[in-house]
Amino acid sequence: MRIFLFVSYIIVVVSHLITAQQIVVFNILDDGAIGDGTTDNTQSIRHTLIRAADYSLPSIVLVPTGDFLTGSLQIPSNVSLHLASNAILRASDNASLYSCVPSITTDTGPCDYPFLLVDHAHNVYLEGEGRIDGGA
């Protein structure tokens, strides 16, 4: 019986270690984002998303407490966008910060300008207690 418990314990510990190593958290602050509600964080957050996408296993992009103004962002496969408590991901009013995405059906011309885009991606999650403010 002791051997069974010991083996079970080892299996649980090893499984936990393997799982813990598979998920990496990428904090947008590490790429220069500033949560003051006025700074354009588009390039910083895009860089964080690219780093997370380049990681070969599922990862988390953390939006910490703060008010982060940004243009359009494309969320890649295997990425969870986690908004911490009191975090705001806010759409900018600056139209030049939005990327043209060709669309089959649009009333605005040859393309759409999304705030958050998940296109041909899988295993994507938007989670946490924070807020996404797409503007008016």
The first five atom37 places (N, CA, C, CB, O) and aatype in JSON, in Angstrom:
{
  "aatype": [12, 1, 9, 13, 10, 13, 19, 15, 18, 9, 9, 19, 19, 19, 15, 8, 10, 9, 16, 0, 5, 5, 9, 19, 19, 13, 2, 9, 10, 3, 3, 7, 0, 9, 7, 3, 7, 16, 16, 3, 2, 16, 5, 15, 9, 1, 8, 16, 10, 9, 1, 0, 0, 3, 18, 15, 10, 14, 15, 9, 19, 10, 19, 14, 16, 7, 3, 13, 10, 16, 7, 15, 10, 5, 9, 14, 15, 2, 19, 15, 10, 8, 10, 0, 15, 2, 0, 9, 10, 1, 0, 15, 3, 2, 0, 15, 10, 18, 15, 4, 19, 14, 15, 9, 16, 16, 3, 16, 7, 14, 4, 3, 18, 14, 13, 10, 10, 19, 3, 8, 0, 8, 2, 19, 18, 10, 6, 7, 6, 7, 1, 9, 3, 7, 7, 0],
  "atom_mask": [
    [1, 1, 1, 1, 1],
    [1, 1, 1, 1, 1],
    [1, 1, 1, 1, 1],
    [1, 1, 1, 1, 1],
    [1, 1, 1, 1, 1],
    [1, 1, 1, 1, 1],
    [1, 1, 1, 1, 1],
    [1, 1, 1, 1, 1],
    [1, 1, 1, 1, 1],
    [1, 1, 1, 1, 1],
    [1, 1, 1, 1, 1],
    [1, 1, 1, 1, 1],
    [1, 1, 1, 1, 1],
    [1, 1, 1, 1, 1],
    [1, 1, 1, 1, 1],
    [1, 1, 1, 1, 1],
    [1, 1, 1, 1, 1],
    [1, 1, 1, 1, 1],
    [1, 1, 1, 1, 1],
    [1, 1, 1, 1, 1],
    [1, 1, 1, 1, 1],
    [1, 1, 1, 1, 1],
    [1, 1, 1, 1, 1],
    [1, 1, 1, 1, 1],
    [1, 1, 1, 1, 1],
    [1, 1, 1, 1, 1],
    [1, 1, 1, 1, 1],
    [1, 1, 1, 1, 1],
    [1, 1, 1, 1, 1],
    [1, 1, 1, 1, 1],
    [1, 1, 1, 1, 1],
    [1, 1, 1, 0, 1],
    [1, 1, 1, 1, 1],
    [1, 1, 1, 1, 1],
    [1, 1, 1, 0, 1],
    [1, 1, 1, 1, 1],
    [1, 1, 1, 0, 1],
    [1, 1, 1, 1, 1],
    [1, 1, 1, 1, 1],
    [1, 1, 1, 1, 1],
    [1, 1, 1, 1, 1],
    [1, 1, 1, 1, 1],
    [1, 1, 1, 1, 1],
    [1, 1, 1, 1, 1],
    [1, 1, 1, 1, 1],
    [1, 1, 1, 1, 1],
    [1, 1, 1, 1, 1],
    [1, 1, 1, 1, 1],
    [1, 1, 1, 1, 1],
    [1, 1, 1, 1, 1],
    [1, 1, 1, 1, 1],
    [1, 1, 1, 1, 1],
    [1, 1, 1, 1, 1],
    [1, 1, 1, 1, 1],
    [1, 1, 1, 1, 1],
    [1, 1, 1, 1, 1],
    [1, 1, 1, 1, 1],
    [1, 1, 1, 1, 1],
    [1, 1, 1, 1, 1],
    [1, 1, 1, 1, 1],
    [1, 1, 1, 1, 1],
    [1, 1, 1, 1, 1],
    [1, 1, 1, 1, 1],
    [1, 1, 1, 1, 1],
    [1, 1, 1, 1, 1],
    [1, 1, 1, 0, 1],
    [1, 1, 1, 1, 1],
    [1, 1, 1, 1, 1],
    [1, 1, 1, 1, 1],
    [1, 1, 1, 1, 1],
    [1, 1, 1, 0, 1],
    [1, 1, 1, 1, 1],
    [1, 1, 1, 1, 1],
    [1, 1, 1, 1, 1],
    [1, 1, 1, 1, 1],
    [1, 1, 1, 1, 1],
    [1, 1, 1, 1, 1],
    [1, 1, 1, 1, 1],
    [1, 1, 1, 1, 1],
    [1, 1, 1, 1, 1],
    [1, 1, 1, 1, 1],
    [1, 1, 1, 1, 1],
    [1, 1, 1, 1, 1],
    [1, 1, 1, 1, 1],
    [1, 1, 1, 1, 1],
    [1, 1, 1, 1, 1],
    [1, 1, 1, 1, 1],
    [1, 1, 1, 1, 1],
    [1, 1, 1, 1, 1],
    [1, 1, 1, 1, 1],
    [1, 1, 1, 1, 1],
    [1, 1, 1, 1, 1],
    [1, 1, 1, 1, 1],
    [1, 1, 1, 1, 1],
    [1, 1, 1, 1, 1],
    [1, 1, 1, 1, 1],
    [1, 1, 1, 1, 1],
    [1, 1, 1, 1, 1],
    [1, 1, 1, 1, 1],
    [1, 1, 1, 1, 1],
    [1, 1, 1, 1, 1],
    [1, 1, 1, 1, 1],
    [1, 1, 1, 1, 1],
    [1, 1, 1, 1, 1],
    [1, 1, 1, 1, 1],
    [1, 1, 1, 1, 1],
    [1, 1, 1, 1, 1],
    [1, 1, 1, 1, 1],
    [1, 1, 1, 0, 1],
    [1, 1, 1, 1, 1],
    [1, 1, 1, 1, 1],
    [1, 1, 1, 1, 1],
    [1, 1, 1, 1, 1],
    [1, 1, 1, 1, 1],
    [1, 1, 1, 1, 1],
    [1, 1, 1, 1, 1],
    [1, 1, 1, 1, 1],
    [1, 1, 1, 1, 1],
    [1, 1, 1, 1, 1],
    [1, 1, 1, 1, 1],
    [1, 1, 1, 1, 1],
    [1, 1, 1, 1, 1],
    [1, 1, 1, 1, 1],
    [1, 1, 1, 1, 1],
    [1, 1, 1, 1, 1],
    [1, 1, 1, 1, 1],
    [1, 1, 1, 1, 1],
    [1, 1, 1, 0, 1],
    [1, 1, 1, 1, 1],
    [1, 1, 1, 0, 1],
    [1, 1, 1, 1, 1],
    [1, 1, 1, 1, 1],
    [1, 1, 1, 1, 1],
    [1, 1, 1, 0, 1],
    [1, 1, 1, 0, 1],
    [1, 1, 1, 1, 1]
  ],
  "atom_positions": [
    [[0.81, -1.19, 0.0], [0.0, 0.0, 0.0], [0.86, 1.27, 0.0], [-0.93, -0.01, 1.2], [0.55, 2.24, -0.69]],
    [[1.96, 1.25, 0.78], [2.85, 2.4, 0.81], [3.47, 2.66, -0.55], [3.94, 2.2, 1.85], [3.63, 3.81, -0.97]],
    [[3.83, 1.6, -1.24], [4.43, 1.75, -2.56], [3.42, 2.4, -3.51], [4.91, 0.38, -3.12], [3.77, 3.29, -4.27]],
    [[2.17, 1.95, -3.46], [1.13, 2.52, -4.3], [0.96, 4.02, -4.03], [-0.2, 1.78, -4.08], [0.89, 4.81, -4.96]],
    [[0.91, 4.4, -2.76], [0.77, 5.81, -2.41], [1.98, 6.62, -2.87], [0.58, 5.97, -0.9], [1.83, 7.74, -3.37]],
    [[3.17, 6.06, -2.69], [4.39, 6.75, -3.12], [4.39, 6.96, -4.63], [5.63, 5.96, -2.68], [4.7, 8.05, -5.11]],
    [[4.05, 5.92, -5.37], [4.01, 6.01, -6.84], [2.94, 7.03, -7.26], [3.72, 4.62, -7.47], [3.17, 7.82, -8.18]],
    [[1.79, 7.0, -6.61], [0.73, 7.97, -6.93], [1.21, 9.39, -6.68], [-0.54, 7.67, -6.1], [0.95, 10.29, -7.48]],
    [[1.89, 9.59, -5.57], [2.43, 10.9, -5.22], [3.42, 11.37, -6.29], [3.11, 10.87, -3.84], [3.35, 12.52, -6.73]],
    [[4.32, 10.51, -6.71], [5.3, 10.85, -7.74], [4.6, 11.22, -9.05], [6.28, 9.67, -7.97], [4.99, 12.19, -9.7]],
    [[3.6, 10.46, -9.42], [2.87, 10.75, -10.66], [2.21, 12.13, -10.59], [1.79, 9.66, -10.92], [2.27, 12.89, -11.56]],
    [[1.59, 12.45, -9.46], [0.95, 13.75, -9.31], [1.98, 14.88, -9.37], [0.17, 13.82, -7.97], [1.75, 15.88, -10.05]],
    [[3.1, 14.73, -8.69], [4.14, 15.76, -8.68], [4.71, 15.96, -10.08], [5.26, 15.39, -7.69], [4.86, 17.1, -10.52]],
    [[5.03, 14.89, -10.76], [5.6, 14.98, -12.11], [4.59, 15.6, -13.06], [6.03, 13.58, -12.61], [4.95, 16.45, -13.88]],
    [[3.33, 15.2, -12.97], [2.29, 15.78, -13.83], [2.17, 17.27, -13.6], [0.94, 15.1, -13.59], [2.05, 18.05, -14.55]],
    [[2.22, 17.67, -12.34], [2.13, 19.1, -12.02], [3.33, 19.87, -12.58], [2.05, 19.3, -10.49], [3.17, 20.96, -13.13]],
    [[4.51, 19.31, -12.45], [5.71, 19.97, -12.96], [5.67, 20.11, -14.48], [6.96, 19.21, -12.55], [6.03, 21.15, -15.02]],
    [[5.23, 19.06, -15.15], [5.13, 19.11, -16.61], [4.12, 20.17, -17.03], [4.73, 17.72, -17.19], [4.38, 20.97, -17.92]],
    [[2.95, 20.18, -16.37], [1.92, 21.16, -16.7], [2.41, 22.57, -16.41], [0.65, 20.88, -15.92], [2.19, 23.48, -17.21]],
    [[3.07, 22.76, -15.28], [3.55, 24.09, -14.92], [4.57, 24.61, -15.92], [4.16, 24.06, -13.52], [4.64, 25.82, -16.15]],
    [[5.35, 23.74, -16.51], [6.36, 24.16, -17.46], [5.77, 24.47, -18.83], [7.42, 23.1, -17.59], [6.4, 25.15, -19.64]],
    [[4.58, 23.99, -19.11], [4.01, 24.15, -20.43], [3.36, 25.52, -20.64], [3.0, 23.08, -20.68], [3.25, 25.97, -21.78]],
    [[2.94, 26.18, -19.59], [2.26, 27.45, -19.73], [3.17, 28.57, -19.25], [0.92, 27.46, -18.96], [3.66, 28.54, -18.12]],
    [[3.38, 29.55, -20.11], [4.23, 30.69, -19.77], [3.36, 31.94, -19.78], [5.43, 30.82, -20.77], [2.49, 32.1, -20.64]],
    [[3.6, 32.83, -18.83], [2.87, 34.09, -18.76], [3.75, 35.2, -19.34], [2.46, 34.42, -17.29], [4.89, 35.39, -18.92]],
    [[3.19, 35.93, -20.3], [3.86, 37.07, -20.91], [3.13, 38.33, -20.45], [3.88, 36.96, -22.49], [1.97, 38.54, -20.81]],
    [[3.79, 39.17, -19.67], [3.19, 40.39, -19.14], [3.44, 41.54, -20.12], [3.77, 40.72, -17.73], [4.58, 41.76, -20.53]],
    [[2.39, 42.26, -20.49], [2.55, 43.34, -21.46], [3.46, 44.45, -20.94], [1.19, 43.92, -21.82], [4.03, 45.2, -21.73]],
    [[3.6, 44.57, -19.62], [4.51, 45.58, -19.06], [5.95, 45.3, -19.45], [4.38, 45.63, -17.53], [6.75, 46.22, -19.6]],
    [[6.29, 44.02, -19.63], [7.65, 43.64, -20.0], [8.03, 44.13, -21.39], [7.81, 42.13, -19.93], [9.22, 44.22, -21.72]],
    [[7.03, 44.45, -22.2], [7.29, 44.96, -23.55], [7.03, 46.46, -23.65], [6.44, 44.21, -24.57], [6.92, 47.0, -24.75]],
    [[6.92, 47.12, -22.51], [6.84, 48.57, -22.51], [5.45, 49.18, -22.4], [0.0, 0.0, 0.0], [5.32, 50.4, -22.48]],
    [[4.41, 48.37, -22.22], [3.07, 48.93, -22.08], [2.97, 49.76, -20.8], [2.01, 47.8, -22.08], [3.55, 49.43, -19.78]],
    [[2.2, 50.84, -20.9], [2.01, 51.75, -19.77], [0.5, 51.93, -19.57], [2.72, 53.14, -20.02], [-0.2, 52.38, -20.48]],
    [[0.02, 51.59, -18.41], [-1.42, 51.61, -18.13], [-1.93, 52.91, -17.55], [0.0, 0.0, 0.0], [-2.56, 52.91, -16.49]],
    [[-1.66, 54.02, -18.23], [-2.07, 55.33, -17.73], [-3.32, 55.88, -18.42], [-0.94, 56.31, -17.88], [-3.77, 56.98, -18.1]],
    [[-3.89, 55.12, -19.37], [-5.1, 55.56, -20.06], [-4.89, 56.52, -21.2], [0.0, 0.0, 0.0], [-5.84, 56.87, -21.9]],
    [[-3.65, 56.97, -21.43], [-3.39, 57.92, -22.52], [-2.29, 57.46, -23.47], [-3.02, 59.27, -21.95], [-2.29, 57.84, -24.64]],
    [[-1.36, 56.65, -23.0], [-0.25, 56.18, -23.83], [-0.74, 55.13, -24.83], [0.88, 55.59, -22.95], [-1.5, 54.23, -24.47]],
    [[-0.31, 55.26, -26.08], [-0.62, 54.26, -27.1], [0.24, 53.02, -26.84], [-0.37, 54.82, -28.55], [1.46, 53.07, -26.94]],
    [[-0.42, 51.91, -26.52], [0.27, 50.66, -26.22], [0.17, 49.63, -27.34], [-0.29, 50.07, -24.95], [0.49, 48.46, -27.14]],
    [[-0.27, 50.05, -28.51], [-0.52, 49.1, -29.6], [0.71, 48.26, -29.91], [-0.96, 49.85, -30.85], [0.62, 47.03, -29.94]],
    [[1.84, 48.89, -30.15], [3.04, 48.13, -30.54], [3.54, 47.25, -29.4], [4.16, 49.09, -30.98], [3.98, 46.12, -29.64]],
    [[3.49, 47.74, -28.18], [3.94, 46.94, -27.03], [3.1, 45.68, -26.88], [3.86, 47.77, -25.75], [3.64, 44.58, -26.71]],
    [[1.78, 45.83, -26.95], [0.9, 44.67, -26.77], [1.02, 43.73, -27.96], [-0.56, 45.11, -26.58], [1.01, 42.51, -27.78]],
    [[1.12, 44.27, -29.16], [1.32, 43.4, -30.34], [2.6, 42.59, -30.19], [1.37, 44.24, -31.64], [2.63, 41.41, -30.53]],
    [[3.66, 43.22, -29.7], [4.93, 42.51, -29.51], [4.76, 41.38, -28.49], [6.03, 43.49, -29.05], [5.29, 40.29, -28.68]],
    [[4.03, 41.64, -27.41], [3.78, 40.6, -26.41], [3.0, 39.44, -27.03], [3.01, 41.18, -25.21], [3.31, 38.28, -26.78]],
    [[1.99, 39.75, -27.83], [1.2, 38.7, -28.49], [2.06, 37.88, -29.45], [0.01, 39.32, -29.24], [1.89, 36.67, -29.54]],
    [[2.97, 38.54, -30.16], [3.87, 37.82, -31.07], [4.79, 36.89, -30.28], [4.7, 38.81, -31.91], [5.0, 35.75, -30.68]],
    [[5.33, 37.38, -29.17], [6.19, 36.53, -28.34], [5.42, 35.32, -27.83], [6.78, 37.33, -27.16], [5.95, 34.21, -27.8]],
    [[4.18, 35.53, -27.42], [3.36, 34.42, -26.93], [3.06, 33.43, -28.06], [2.05, 34.95, -26.33], [3.06, 32.22, -27.83]],
    [[2.8, 33.94, -29.26], [2.52, 33.07, -30.4], [3.74, 32.25, -30.8], [2.04, 33.9, -31.59], [3.6, 31.11, -31.25]],
    [[4.92, 32.82, -30.63], [6.15, 32.1, -30.98], [6.48, 30.99, -30.0], [7.31, 33.07, -31.05], [7.27, 30.09, -30.31]],
    [[5.9, 31.04, -28.81], [6.09, 29.98, -27.83], [5.32, 28.77, -28.33], [5.61, 30.42, -26.38], [4.18, 28.91, -28.77]],
    [[5.91, 27.61, -28.29], [5.32, 26.44, -28.94], [4.17, 25.79, -28.18], [6.38, 25.41, -29.16], [3.52, 24.89, -28.7]],
    [[3.91, 26.24, -26.96], [2.83, 25.66, -26.15], [1.87, 26.76, -25.72], [3.41, 24.91, -24.91], [2.18, 27.94, -25.88]],
    [[0.71, 26.39, -25.18], [-0.25, 27.41, -24.75], [0.39, 28.42, -23.78], [-1.45, 26.76, -24.08], [1.21, 28.06, -22.94]],
    [[-0.01, 29.68, -23.92], [0.57, 30.72, -23.08], [-0.51, 31.73, -22.7], [1.73, 31.43, -23.81], [-1.6, 31.75, -23.26]],
    [[-0.16, 32.56, -21.73], [-1.07, 33.59, -21.23], [-0.42, 34.95, -21.46], [-1.39, 33.37, -19.72], [0.75, 35.16, -21.13]],
    [[-1.19, 35.87, -22.04], [-0.76, 37.26, -22.13], [-1.52, 38.0, -21.03], [-1.03, 37.88, -23.57], [-2.74, 38.08, -21.05]],
    [[-0.76, 38.54, -20.08], [-1.35, 39.2, -18.92], [-1.47, 40.7, -19.15], [-0.52, 38.93, -17.68], [-0.5, 41.38, -19.45]],
    [[-2.7, 41.2, -18.99], [-2.96, 42.63, -18.94], [-3.15, 42.94, -17.45], [-4.23, 43.06, -19.83], [-4.2, 42.64, -16.89]],
    [[-2.14, 43.55, -16.81], [-2.23, 43.79, -15.37], [-3.14, 44.98, -15.06], [-0.83, 44.02, -14.78], [-3.68, 45.62, -15.96]],
    [[-3.29, 45.27, -13.79], [-4.09, 46.42, -13.37], [-3.58, 47.69, -14.05], [-4.05, 46.58, -11.83], [-2.38, 47.97, -14.04]],
    [[-4.49, 48.45, -14.63], [-4.15, 49.68, -15.34], [-5.12, 49.9, -16.47], [0.0, 0.0, 0.0], [-5.99, 49.07, -16.73]],
    [[-4.99, 51.03, -17.15], [-5.86, 51.4, -18.27], [-4.98, 51.47, -19.52], [-6.59, 52.78, -18.0], [-4.23, 52.43, -19.71]],
    [[-5.08, 50.45, -20.38], [-4.18, 50.29, -21.52], [-4.9, 50.64, -22.82], [-3.63, 48.84, -21.58], [-5.78, 49.91, -23.27]],
    [[-4.52, 51.75, -23.41], [-5.08, 52.24, -24.66], [-4.36, 51.55, -25.82], [-4.96, 53.79, -24.77], [-3.13, 51.46, -25.82]],
    [[-5.13, 51.06, -26.8], [-4.51, 50.34, -27.91], [-5.38, 50.4, -29.16], [-4.26, 48.89, -27.52], [-6.58, 50.67, -29.11]],
    [[-4.73, 50.14, -30.29], [-5.43, 49.97, -31.55], [-5.74, 48.49, -31.73], [0.0, 0.0, 0.0], [-5.82, 47.75, -30.75]],
    [[-5.91, 48.05, -32.98], [-6.33, 46.67, -33.21], [-5.25, 45.67, -32.8], [-6.68, 46.47, -34.67], [-4.05, 45.89, -32.97]],
    [[-5.73, 44.56, -32.26], [-4.87, 43.47, -31.81], [-5.39, 42.17, -32.37], [-4.79, 43.41, -30.26], [-6.6, 41.92, -32.35]],
    [[-4.49, 41.33, -32.87], [-4.87, 40.01, -33.34], [-4.41, 38.99, -32.32], [-4.27, 39.71, -34.76], [-3.22, 38.9, -32.01]],
    [[-5.36, 38.21, -31.8], [-5.05, 37.2, -30.79], [-4.73, 35.9, -31.53], [-6.24, 37.01, -29.78], [-5.58, 35.37, -32.24]],
    [[-3.51, 35.38, -31.38], [-3.11, 34.16, -32.09], [-3.57, 32.89, -31.39], [-1.59, 34.14, -32.26], [-4.06, 32.93, -30.26]],
    [[-3.4, 31.78, -32.06], [-3.75, 30.48, -31.49], [-2.95, 30.2, -30.22], [-3.49, 29.37, -32.51], [-1.83, 30.68, -30.04]],
    [[-3.56, 29.42, -29.35], [-2.94, 28.95, -28.11], [-2.57, 30.07, -27.15], [-1.71, 28.16, -28.43], [-1.63, 29.94, -26.36]],
    [[-3.31, 31.16, -27.2], [-3.05, 32.29, -26.31], [-4.31, 32.64, -25.52], [-2.54, 33.53, -27.11], [-5.4, 32.77, -26.09]],
    [[-4.15, 32.77, -24.22], [-5.21, 33.28, -23.36], [-4.87, 34.72, -23.03], [-5.37, 32.42, -22.06], [-3.78, 35.01, -22.53]],
    [[-5.79, 35.62, -23.3], [-5.62, 37.02, -22.93], [-6.3, 37.17, -21.57], [-6.23, 38.0, -24.02], [-7.52, 37.11, -21.47]],
    [[-5.49, 37.38, -20.54], [-6.01, 37.44, -19.17], [-5.96, 38.88, -18.66], [-5.19, 36.51, -18.23], [-4.89, 39.49, -18.58]],
    [[-7.13, 39.41, -18.33], [-7.22, 40.77, -17.79], [-7.36, 40.69, -16.27], [-8.42, 41.54, -18.41], [-8.35, 40.18, -15.75]],
    [[-6.35, 41.19, -15.58], [-6.35, 41.18, -14.12], [-7.47, 42.07, -13.59], [-4.98, 41.64, -13.58], [-8.04, 42.87, -14.32]],
    [[-7.76, 41.92, -12.32], [-8.74, 42.77, -11.66], [-8.32, 44.24, -11.84], [-8.87, 42.41, -10.15], [-7.16, 44.58, -11.65]],
    [[-9.27, 45.08, -12.19], [-9.04, 46.52, -12.43], [-8.17, 46.8, -13.66], [-8.39, 47.14, -11.22], [-7.61, 47.89, -13.77]],
    [[-8.05, 45.85, -14.56], [-7.36, 46.08, -15.83], [-8.41, 46.5, -16.87], [-6.58, 44.8, -16.31], [-9.52, 45.97, -16.9]],
    [[-8.04, 47.47, -17.7], [-8.91, 47.89, -18.8], [-8.08, 47.85, -20.08], [-9.5, 49.33, -18.54], [-7.01, 48.46, -20.16]],
    [[-8.58, 47.14, -21.07], [-8.0, 47.15, -22.4], [-8.93, 48.04, -23.22], [-7.86, 45.67, -23.03], [-10.05, 47.64, -23.54]],
    [[-8.48, 49.25, -23.55], [-9.34, 50.28, -24.12], [-9.01, 50.55, -25.58], [-9.23, 51.57, -23.31], [-7.85, 50.76, -25.94]],
    [[-10.05, 50.55, -26.42], [-9.88, 50.87, -27.84], [-9.57, 52.35, -28.01], [-11.15, 50.49, -28.64], [-10.24, 53.21, -27.43]],
    [[-8.56, 52.64, -28.79], [-8.16, 54.02, -29.07], [-9.12, 54.67, -30.06], [-6.72, 54.07, -29.62], [-9.75, 53.99, -30.87]],
    [[-9.23, 55.99, -29.98], [-10.02, 56.75, -30.96], [-9.22, 57.04, -32.22], [-10.49, 58.07, -30.33], [-9.78, 57.52, -33.21]],
    [[-7.93, 56.75, -32.22], [-7.04, 57.05, -33.34], [-7.2, 55.99, -34.43], [-5.56, 57.14, -32.86], [-6.73, 54.86, -34.27]],
    [[-7.85, 56.34, -35.53], [-8.13, 55.38, -36.61], [-6.87, 54.8, -37.24], [-8.95, 56.05, -37.68], [-6.91, 53.69, -37.78]],
    [[-5.75, 55.52, -37.18], [-4.52, 55.02, -37.8], [-3.93, 53.82, -37.05], [-3.49, 56.14, -37.87], [-3.02, 53.17, -37.56]],
    [[-4.43, 53.53, -35.87], [-3.92, 52.4, -35.08], [-4.63, 51.09, -35.39], [-4.05, 52.7, -33.61], [-4.35, 50.06, -34.77]],
    [[-5.54, 51.13, -36.36], [-6.32, 49.94, -36.68], [-5.9, 49.38, -38.03], [-7.82, 50.25, -36.69], [-5.71, 50.12, -38.99]],
    [[-5.75, 48.06, -38.08], [-5.32, 47.38, -39.3], [-6.52, 47.03, -40.16], [-4.53, 46.1, -38.95], [-7.58, 46.64, -39.67]],
    [[-6.33, 47.18, -41.46], [-7.35, 46.8, -42.43], [-7.39, 45.28, -42.55], [-7.08, 47.45, -43.82], [-6.37, 44.64, -42.8]],
    [[-8.58, 44.72, -42.37], [-8.77, 43.28, -42.52], [-9.79, 43.09, -43.63], [-9.24, 42.59, -41.17], [-10.96, 43.43, -43.46]],
    [[-9.37, 42.54, -44.78], [-10.32, 42.34, -45.88], [-11.51, 41.51, -45.42], [-9.63, 41.65, -47.07], [-11.37, 40.52, -44.7]],
    [[-12.68, 41.93, -45.86], [-13.9, 41.26, -45.44], [-14.77, 40.97, -46.65], [-14.67, 42.1, -44.41], [-14.82, 41.76, -47.6]],
    [[-15.45, 39.83, -46.61], [-16.36, 39.49, -47.71], [-17.62, 40.35, -47.62], [-16.73, 37.98, -47.67], [-18.1, 40.85, -48.64]],
    [[-18.13, 40.54, -46.42], [-19.34, 41.34, -46.25], [-19.04, 42.52, -45.34], [-20.49, 40.49, -45.68], [-18.78, 42.35, -44.15]],
    [[-19.08, 43.7, -45.91], [-18.86, 44.91, -45.12], [-19.62, 46.08, -45.74], [-17.36, 45.24, -45.02], [-19.75, 46.17, -46.96]],
    [[-20.1, 46.94, -44.9], [-20.79, 48.14, -45.36], [-19.85, 49.34, -45.36], [-22.01, 48.43, -44.48], [-20.23, 50.43, -45.78]],
    [[-18.62, 49.14, -44.9], [-17.7, 50.26, -44.74], [-16.63, 50.32, -45.82], [-17.05, 50.2, -43.4], [-15.71, 51.14, -45.72]],
    [[-16.7, 49.5, -46.82], [-15.7, 49.51, -47.87], [-15.01, 48.16, -48.01], [0.0, 0.0, 0.0], [-15.58, 47.13, -47.64]],
    [[-13.79, 48.17, -48.54], [-13.11, 46.91, -48.84], [-12.56, 46.17, -47.62], [-11.99, 47.18, -49.78], [-12.08, 45.05, -47.75]],
    [[-12.63, 46.78, -46.45], [-12.1, 46.07, -45.28], [-12.76, 46.56, -43.99], [-10.59, 46.24, -45.19], [-13.4, 47.61, -43.95]],
    [[-12.57, 45.76, -42.96], [-13.02, 46.11, -41.62], [-11.81, 46.51, -40.8], [-13.78, 44.92, -40.95], [-10.68, 46.19, -41.15]],
    [[-12.05, 47.22, -39.72], [-10.98, 47.67, -38.82], [-11.31, 47.22, -37.39], [-10.81, 49.23, -38.89], [-11.8, 48.02, -36.59]],
    [[-11.06, 45.96, -37.08], [-11.47, 45.43, -35.77], [-10.57, 45.9, -34.63], [-11.49, 43.92, -35.82], [-9.4, 46.21, -34.83]],
    [[-11.15, 45.92, -33.45], [-10.37, 46.2, -32.23], [-9.64, 44.92, -31.82], [-11.3, 46.71, -31.08], [-8.42, 44.92, -31.69]],
    [[-10.38, 43.84, -31.61], [-9.78, 42.54, -31.3], [-10.16, 41.57, -32.4], [-10.24, 42.01, -29.9], [-11.33, 41.45, -32.75]],
    [[-9.17, 40.88, -32.94], [-9.4, 39.94, -34.04], [-8.88, 38.57, -33.66], [-8.72, 40.44, -35.33], [-7.73, 38.41, -33.25]],
    [[-9.75, 37.58, -33.8], [-9.36, 36.18, -33.67], [-9.77, 35.54, -34.98], [-10.03, 35.46, -32.39], [-10.95, 35.27, -35.2]],
    [[-8.81, 35.3, -35.86], [-9.1, 34.82, -37.2], [-8.29, 33.56, -37.49], [-8.79, 35.91, -38.25], [-7.07, 33.57, -37.4]],
    [[-8.98, 32.48, -37.84], [-8.34, 31.2, -38.12], [-7.43, 30.78, -36.96], [-7.54, 31.29, -39.42], [-6.35, 30.23, -37.18]],
    [[-7.87, 31.04, -35.76], [-7.09, 30.69, -34.57], [-7.9, 29.7, -33.74], [-6.72, 31.96, -33.73], [-9.12, 29.65, -33.82]],
    [[-7.2, 28.93, -32.96], [-7.85, 27.96, -32.07], [-7.24, 28.07, -30.68], [-7.72, 26.51, -32.62], [-6.14, 28.61, -30.5]],
    [[-7.97, 27.55, -29.7], [-7.49, 27.53, -28.32], [-7.18, 28.96, -27.84], [-6.23, 26.65, -28.21], [-6.13, 29.22, -27.26]],
    [[-8.13, 29.87, -28.08], [-8.0, 31.28, -27.68], [-9.02, 31.56, -26.58], [-8.2, 32.24, -28.9], [-10.18, 31.17, -26.68]],
    [[-8.57, 32.24, -25.54], [-9.46, 32.57, -24.42], [-9.29, 34.03, -24.03], [-9.17, 31.65, -23.21], [-8.18, 34.56, -24.01]],
    [[-10.41, 34.68, -23.71], [-10.41, 36.0, -23.11], [-10.96, 35.78, -21.71], [-11.28, 37.07, -23.94], [-12.09, 35.32, -21.55]],
    [[-10.16, 36.1, -20.7], [-10.55, 35.73, -19.34], [-10.08, 36.77, -18.33], [-9.99, 34.36, -18.98], [-9.32, 37.67, -18.66]],
    [[-10.56, 36.62, -17.12], [-10.14, 37.47, -16.03], [-11.24, 38.4, -15.57], [0.0, 0.0, 0.0], [-12.34, 38.39, -16.11]],
    [[-10.92, 39.2, -14.57], [-11.89, 40.1, -13.96], [-11.82, 41.51, -14.54], [-11.68, 40.15, -12.47], [-12.6, 42.38, -14.15]],
    [[-10.9, 41.74, -15.46], [-10.75, 43.06, -16.05], [-11.83, 43.35, -17.08], [0.0, 0.0, 0.0], [-12.79, 42.59, -17.21]],
    [[-11.67, 44.46, -17.8], [-12.7, 44.93, -18.72], [-12.1, 45.23, -20.08], [-13.4, 46.17, -18.16], [-10.99, 45.75, -20.19]],
    [[-12.84, 44.9, -21.13], [-12.49, 45.27, -22.49], [-13.46, 46.37, -22.9], [-12.55, 44.04, -23.49], [-14.67, 46.17, -22.91]],
    [[-12.92, 47.55, -23.23], [-13.73, 48.71, -23.59], [-13.5, 49.0, -25.06], [-13.38, 49.95, -22.7], [-12.49, 49.59, -25.45]],
    [[-14.46, 48.59, -25.89], [-14.35, 48.78, -27.33], [-14.74, 50.17, -27.8], [0.0, 0.0, 0.0], [-14.72, 50.43, -29.0]],
    [[-15.09, 51.05, -26.9], [-15.47, 52.41, -27.27], [-16.92, 52.5, -27.68], [0.0, 0.0, 0.0], [-17.67, 51.52, -27.6]],
    [[-17.31, 53.68, -28.11], [-18.71, 53.91, -28.47], [-18.97, 53.58, -29.92], [-19.11, 55.35, -28.2], [-20.1, 53.71, -30.39]]
  ]
}
